Amino acid sequence: MATKEVLAVVVILVAAGAAGAGFFGGYEYKSSASSSAAAVNSTLSIYAAATLDTLFPQIANDLVNETPGVTAPAAAQTYEGSLDVTTAITSLAAKTDVAAVADYRLVPQLLEPTYAGYEVVFGSTPEVLVYNSSLPVFDGINASNWAEKLVTDVATNAPLAVWNASTDPNGYNEIFSLQLQGLLYNGSMSKFYDTFYTGGSSSPAVPNSATTKIEHESQAASLIKTGVVSALITYRSYAVVNHLSFVSFNSTVGLQSNSTYSLAQYAGISTSIVSSSGSFVSVYAAPVLFAVTVPSNAPNPALGAAFVHLLLSPQGDAIISTGGAFTPIFPGWSDNPKAVPSVLAPDVTALPSWASALLT
């Protein structure tokens, strides 16, 4: 993002041993929570991006199984838009042991330094087009022609599902993918974008009601399966976990690449949002990187750190990479490696310079 102003976006394997230790490819996982008095008889709480609502509970369950006295009930886990996550912590006084977001820029810009001291980038997952494979219009779909087929589809079938960017980075990432597809394949950012949105440069993007349907990402799978919408742009992880048909994009269009060429393209792609102060703020395209932190006011910080430690282990990697959902990143990338708890020190390294540059 181009600013650190607080954003309130507006848009119209192996099983570890019972003692808490396990081995995988020479890596040893030990639950730091099991030896911490602060975590004994504790409940792990999680506040995370919606697309993690299947994968994080699996990791939490593993932690519970390996750590005596710890529970992680569904009632203590909330999965919704990443900007809902940060708003809950900063404005609603929510307290959680683990906070995870779908845009790694949000923790440094919205939570640090008051509500968090560091972040750890743990995985990437590109944007893809999920589509109703029973519709003939999508026959022969590929990375080059998906946008043309999508435009034809919404003219005759159900609309494209879009997300509310005030709560979900996917709301602006889908805009970027549409713009990049037009730019890279047709020489115009507006080529496909204009079918689905108006505004979005010097004013907030407004979805076209004739071609789009604003929905909550958690409902996307059922919307596709019931024909309420015929397509949606979302993370590959969501498509994989929900067993949905999807087509991968060009790596630049899918916000997957960090090549010099792709980063230069991202620098020229933006949409306008509204900050909490009511002013317009530009959000720029960037590779999709998921990040996690243990908030400064976490009820059980040792337990939160234990979860992150397990997430970064080969055991955690195996869970999040199942079916190609995520590409795990290890060591995890931290914007402030010196601030991570000691149990995480071997698990992290500094953010790459190109990723750090996108935080300013």
matplotlib code that plots the C-alpha trace (Angstrom):
import matplotlib.pyplot as plt

x = [0.0, 1.2, 0.4, 0.4, -2.8, -5.3, -7.6, -11.3, -11.9, -15.2, -16.4, -20.0, 2.5, 3.6, 2.0, 4.0, 4.5, 2.2, 4.8, 4.6, 7.5, 7.7, 10.2, 9.9, 12.7, 15.2, 13.1, 12.0, 8.8, 8.3, 5.3, 6.5, 3.0, 3.4, 6.2, 4.6, 2.6, 0.8, -0.6, -1.7, -5.4, -5.8, -8.0, -6.4, -8.2, -7.8, -8.9, -8.0, -8.8, -11.9, -10.0, -8.1, -11.3, -10.5, -6.7, -6.1, -8.6, -6.5, -3.4, -5.1, -6.4, -2.8, -1.6, -4.3, -3.4, 0.2, -0.2, -1.9, -4.4, -5.0, -8.3, -9.2, -13.0, -14.7, -16.3, -12.9, -12.0, -13.3, -12.7, -13.7, -12.3, -8.8, -9.8, -12.5, -9.7, -7.6, -10.6, -11.8, -8.4, -7.8, -11.3, -13.4, -10.9, -10.9, -8.2, -6.9, -3.8, -3.4, -4.3, -3.8, -4.4, -4.5, -2.4, 0.9, 0.9, -2.0, -0.1, 2.7, 0.4, -2.7, -1.6, 2.0, 3.4, 0.5, -1.3, 1.5, 5.3, 6.0, 4.5, 5.5, 4.6, 3.9, 2.5, 1.4, -1.7, -2.5, -5.8, -7.7, -11.0, -13.5, -16.3, -19.3, -17.9, -21.4, -21.7, -20.6, -19.3, -16.3, -15.3, -11.6, -11.0, -7.3, -5.0, -5.2, -8.9, -10.7, -11.6, -13.3, -15.2, -16.2, -17.6, -19.6, -20.8, -22.2, -24.2, -26.2, -25.8, -25.4, -23.2, -19.7, -19.5, -17.4, -16.3, -16.6, -13.1, -14.0, -13.5, -11.6, -8.4, -9.9, -12.2, -9.3, -7.2, -10.0, -10.0, -6.2, -6.5, -9.1, -7.0, -3.8, -5.5, -6.7, -3.3, -1.2, -3.4, -5.3, -3.2, -5.9, -6.5, -10.2, -10.8, -12.5, -12.6, -15.3, -17.7, -17.8, -16.9, -17.1, -14.8, -11.9, -9.1, -9.7, -13.0, -14.0, -14.8, -18.5, -19.6, -21.9, -25.2, -25.9, -22.8, -21.8, -23.3, -21.7, -21.4, -19.4, -16.5, -17.6, -20.7, -18.8, -18.7, -22.5, -23.2, -21.3, -22.7, -26.3, -25.9, -26.5, -23.3, -21.4, -17.9, -15.7, -12.1, -10.6, -7.6, -6.4, -6.5, -10.2, -10.9, -8.8, -10.2, -13.8, -13.1, -14.2, -13.3, -10.8, -8.4, -5.0, -4.0, -0.8, 1.5, 1.5, -2.3, -2.7, -0.6, 1.8, 5.0, 7.7, 9.8, 11.1, 8.6, 5.6, 6.5, 6.7, 3.3, 1.8, 3.2, 1.0, -2.2, -4.3, -7.8, -9.1, -10.5, -11.7, -9.7, -11.1, -10.7, -12.9, -10.2, -9.4, -6.3, -4.7, -4.2, -1.6, -1.4, 1.1, 1.9, -0.7, 1.2, -0.6, 0.9, 0.3, 1.1, 0.5, -1.1, 0.5, -2.6, -3.0, -4.6, -2.1, 0.9, 3.0, 0.1, -0.2, 3.6, 3.2, 0.5, 2.7, 5.7, 3.6, 2.2, 5.8, 6.9, 6.8, 3.8, 2.0, 3.4, 1.9, -1.5, -1.6, 0.0, -2.5, -3.8, -1.7, -3.7, -0.8, 2.9, 4.5, 7.3, 10.0, 11.7, 8.8, 9.5, 9.3, 9.3, 10.9, 12.8, 14.3, 10.8, 9.6, 9.4, 12.5, 10.6, 10.1, 13.6, 14.8, 11.7, 12.0, 14.2, 13.9, 11.4, 13.0, 13.9, 11.3, 8.6, 9.8, 9.7, 6.0, 5.2, 6.0]
y = [0.0, 3.5, 4.8, 3.8, 5.6, 3.3, 1.9, 1.3, 0.4, 1.2, -0.4, 0.2, -35.7, -36.6, -37.0, -35.5, -37.5, -37.2, -35.2, -32.4, -33.2, -34.5, -34.9, -34.3, -34.2, -33.3, -30.6, -30.9, -29.5, -29.0, -27.3, -24.3, -24.1, -27.5, -26.1, -22.7, -22.1, -19.4, -21.8, -24.7, -25.2, -22.5, -21.9, -21.0, -18.1, -17.3, -14.4, -15.0, -14.5, -16.4, -18.6, -20.1, -21.5, -25.1, -25.2, -23.3, -25.5, -28.5, -27.0, -25.9, -29.5, -30.8, -28.4, -29.4, -33.1, -32.4, -30.0, -31.2, -28.8, -26.8, -26.5, -24.8, -24.9, -23.5, -20.9, -19.4, -19.2, -16.4, -16.4, -13.4, -10.7, -9.6, -6.0, -7.2, -8.9, -5.8, -3.6, -5.9, -5.7, -1.9, -0.6, -3.2, -4.3, -7.9, -10.0, -13.1, -15.3, -15.5, -13.0, -13.8, -11.8, -12.3, -9.2, -9.1, -5.3, -5.0, -6.0, -3.5, -0.7, -1.3, -3.2, -2.2, -0.9, -0.6, -3.9, -6.1, -6.0, -8.2, -10.3, -13.6, -14.3, -18.0, -18.7, -17.5, -18.4, -16.7, -15.4, -17.8, -17.8, -20.3, -21.1, -23.3, -26.1, -27.1, -23.9, -24.4, -20.9, -22.0, -24.9, -24.5, -21.9, -21.1, -18.4, -16.3, -16.3, -16.5, -12.8, -12.9, -16.0, -14.4, -11.3, -13.6, -15.6, -12.7, -11.4, -14.6, -16.6, -15.7, -12.8, -12.7, -12.8, -9.9, -9.2, -6.2, -4.6, -2.8, -6.2, -8.4, -7.8, -10.1, -7.2, -5.2, -8.1, -9.2, -5.7, -5.9, -9.2, -7.8, -4.7, -6.7, -9.2, -6.3, -4.6, -7.6, -9.2, -6.3, -3.2, -1.6, -1.8, -1.0, -3.7, -6.1, -4.0, -1.7, -4.7, -5.2, -1.9, 1.9, 4.3, 3.0, 5.4, 8.7, 7.4, 4.1, 1.2, 0.5, -2.9, -3.0, -4.5, -5.9, -8.1, -8.6, -9.8, -8.6, -11.6, -12.8, -15.0, -17.7, -18.3, -18.6, -22.3, -22.7, -19.8, -21.5, -24.9, -23.6, -21.4, -18.1, -16.9, -18.5, -17.4, -15.6, -14.5, -15.8, -17.4, -20.8, -22.0, -21.4, -23.2, -26.2, -26.6, -26.4, -28.7, -26.1, -25.9, -23.1, -21.8, -20.4, -17.0, -15.8, -15.5, -11.7, -11.5, -13.9, -11.6, -14.5, -13.2, -11.1, -10.7, -7.3, -7.2, -8.1, -5.7, -2.9, -3.8, -3.9, -0.4, 1.0, -0.8, 0.7, 1.3, 4.0, 3.3, 5.4, 5.5, 5.7, 9.5, 9.6, 10.5, 8.6, 6.3, 4.4, 0.7, -0.8, -4.3, -6.6, -10.4, -12.2, -13.2, -14.4, -13.3, -14.1, -12.4, -12.8, -9.5, -7.6, -8.0, -11.8, -13.6, -16.4, -15.2, -18.4, -20.4, -18.1, -18.4, -22.2, -22.2, -20.1, -22.4, -25.4, -23.5, -22.9, -26.5, -29.2, -30.5, -27.2, -26.9, -30.3, -29.1, -25.7, -27.1, -30.0, -30.1, -27.1, -24.7, -22.7, -22.5, -22.5, -20.1, -21.3, -19.7, -17.3, -13.7, -11.3, -7.5, -7.4, -10.7, -9.3, -8.9, -12.5, -14.8, -17.0, -20.1, -18.5, -17.2, -20.3, -20.2, -16.7, -14.5, -10.9, -9.9, -9.8, -6.3, -6.2, -7.1, -4.6, -1.9, -2.5, -1.6, 2.1]
z = [0.0, -0.6, 2.9, 6.5, 7.3, 9.0, 6.4, 6.8, 3.2, 1.6, -1.6, -3.1, 7.2, 10.5, 13.9, 16.8, 20.0, 22.9, 24.8, 22.3, 20.1, 16.5, 13.7, 9.9, 7.5, 10.2, 11.7, 15.3, 16.4, 20.2, 21.7, 23.6, 25.2, 27.0, 29.2, 29.8, 33.0, 31.2, 28.6, 30.9, 31.0, 28.4, 25.4, 22.1, 20.4, 16.7, 14.6, 11.0, 7.3, 6.1, 3.7, 6.6, 8.2, 7.3, 7.5, 10.8, 12.8, 11.7, 13.0, 16.2, 16.7, 16.3, 18.9, 21.3, 20.8, 21.5, 24.4, 27.6, 29.2, 26.0, 24.1, 20.8, 20.5, 17.4, 19.5, 20.2, 16.5, 14.2, 10.4, 8.3, 6.2, 7.1, 7.6, 10.0, 11.9, 12.2, 13.0, 15.7, 17.4, 17.0, 17.4, 19.2, 21.8, 20.6, 22.3, 20.5, 20.7, 17.0, 14.3, 10.6, 7.5, 3.7, 3.0, 4.8, 4.6, 7.0, 10.2, 9.9, 8.7, 10.9, 14.0, 14.6, 16.9, 19.3, 18.8, 17.5, 17.4, 14.4, 11.7, 10.1, 6.4, 6.3, 2.8, -0.6, -2.7, -5.9, -7.2, -9.5, -11.3, -9.8, -12.3, -12.8, -14.9, -16.1, -18.1, -21.8, -22.0, -19.9, -22.1, -23.1, -20.5, -19.8, -18.4, -21.6, -22.3, -18.9, -18.9, -22.3, -21.3, -18.1, -19.9, -22.2, -19.2, -17.1, -20.2, -20.4, -17.1, -13.4, -12.3, -10.9, -7.1, -5.7, -2.2, 0.0, 0.1, 3.3, 5.0, 2.6, 0.6, -2.0, -2.7, -4.1, -5.3, -7.8, -9.1, -9.7, -11.5, -13.8, -14.5, -15.0, -17.4, -19.6, -19.5, -20.2, -22.9, -24.4, -23.6, -21.4, -17.7, -18.2, -20.9, -18.4, -15.3, -16.9, -17.3, -13.5, -11.8, -12.2, -10.5, -8.4, -9.4, -7.7, -6.1, -4.6, -7.0, -7.3, -8.5, -11.5, -10.3, -13.7, -13.8, -10.2, -7.0, -3.7, -1.4, 1.6, 0.7, 3.2, 1.1, -2.2, -2.5, -2.0, -4.4, -7.2, -6.5, -6.4, -9.5, -7.7, -9.2, -12.1, -11.3, -8.7, -8.3, -5.1, -3.6, -4.9, -1.3, -1.1, -4.4, -3.4, 0.1, -1.2, -4.2, -6.8, -10.5, -11.2, -13.8, -12.8, -14.1, -15.5, -12.5, -12.7, -13.1, -10.2, -7.9, -7.5, -9.0, -7.4, -10.5, -11.4, -14.3, -12.2, -9.4, -12.0, -13.3, -9.7, -9.0, -11.8, -10.6, -7.8, -6.6, -4.3, -0.9, 2.0, 5.2, 8.7, 8.5, 5.4, 3.0, -0.2, 0.0, -2.8, -2.4, -4.8, -6.2, -4.5, -4.4, -2.2, 1.0, 4.2, 7.5, 11.2, 14.5, 18.2, 19.2, 22.0, 24.2, 23.5, 26.5, 26.1, 24.1, 24.7, 23.3, 20.3, 19.7, 19.9, 17.2, 14.9, 15.6, 14.6, 11.6, 10.3, 11.0, 8.3, 10.1, 9.6, 6.0, 5.1, 6.2, 4.4, 1.2, 0.8, -2.7, -3.6, -1.4, -0.2, -1.0, 2.5, 3.2, 5.5, 7.2, 7.6, 6.7, 9.5, 9.3, 12.8, 13.4, 16.7, 18.2, 17.7, 20.8, 21.3, 20.3, 16.8, 16.3, 14.4, 12.3, 10.8, 8.7, 7.5, 4.8, 1.4, 0.3, -2.4, 0.1, 2.7, 0.0, -0.5, 3.1, 2.7]

ax = plt.figure().add_subplot(projection="3d")
ax.plot(x, y, z, "-o")
ax.set_aspect("equal")
plt.show()
